[in-house]
């Protein structure tokens, strides 16, 4: 890519960054290098590649031209020096946490996390003598006390958090972490680098389920991790991704590259429609609480304004009723699809307590303030009026 990258806008970077000056056979789009292995000219050539004296390739589990373009592009968009692509978001989460901890270490995480991340921290890590403990990261004084007492190796959170959209002040948490030599790892899936860049606020590693907004079309599963520390990126790739085997396929990398080209356009629409949906729900008599950082009523609204370009495409709300009432509302929608993912062109709706966060016990849900009647919507690219009409009808039917 020619020109000064720092002076180019996000739309331009989403299309052109990370790309070589010229693709094979003068192709406009990067080819899919659908190969497991690469050949060498000689044993001497193989030796140079194996010893990192050449940028050529050995085996797709280590790297591949299509994957390299994706990693370079996301690194530029996030403001990092390097990135590692994984076969899923959870492959990225687990590999990063394992790469930053050893037996006896502590991971401190925010109360509310994606269900599989919660299970990984609280069940999987215990088998390897790594401890995990939660606290409320929105209470910075309490967080500082916990960090000072526990001395965690890693501080891990999502912002906005899944599914209640808690907003965590990245800059403040990083300052606390630095005082006690903890690494900060942030899942930026809900925002993508278009809406939020945690590395600019001092985070050590940023994670994405690239399945979601980066891909954007519900047809790929992938993850990616980005850092400003190139030595760490190299370690993560060759000591963890390669050894644990969570490699992304070249075809899936190509699908994400295709999705990223329209990322800013899609997110502008997601955000615009989500705000309309949130305002509609906030005024609805059957809705007890709406969680959307774009609303002034959201406790994290001012922090979100500081660190986010816009407020995202996810809206959560609690109906004034029971868990069973929430189920009836979800079962009554027609346009929205009942599904666990997010960031797709289609509007998706789900009940976290029964789906993405089913691993949380009733006691834990109560302790962290997650209602079993909480409904999460990933607002799609349909006309906002149609999305709202669908919700209105479902809420009316289930009075």
Secondary structure, 3 states (H helix, E strand, C coil): CCCCHHHCCHHHHHHHCCCCCCCHHHCCCCCCCCCCECCCCCHHHHHHHHCCCCCCCCECCCCCHHHHHHHHHHHHHHCCCEEEEECCHHHHHHHHHHHCCCCCCEEEEECCCCHHHHHHHHHHHHHHCCEEEEECCCCHHHHHHHHHHHCCCEEEEECCCCCCCCCCCHHHHHHHHHHCCCEEEEECCCCHHHHCCHHHHCCCEEEEECCCCCCCCCCCCCEEEEECCHHHHHHHHHHHHHHHCCCCCHHHHHHHHHHHCCHHHHHHHHHHHHHHHHHHHHCCCCEEEEECCCCCCCCCHHHHHHHCCCCCCEEEEEECCCHHHHHHHHHHCCCCEECCCCCCCCCEEECHHHCCCCCCCHHHHHHHCCCCCEEEEECCCCCHHHHHHHHHHHHHHCC
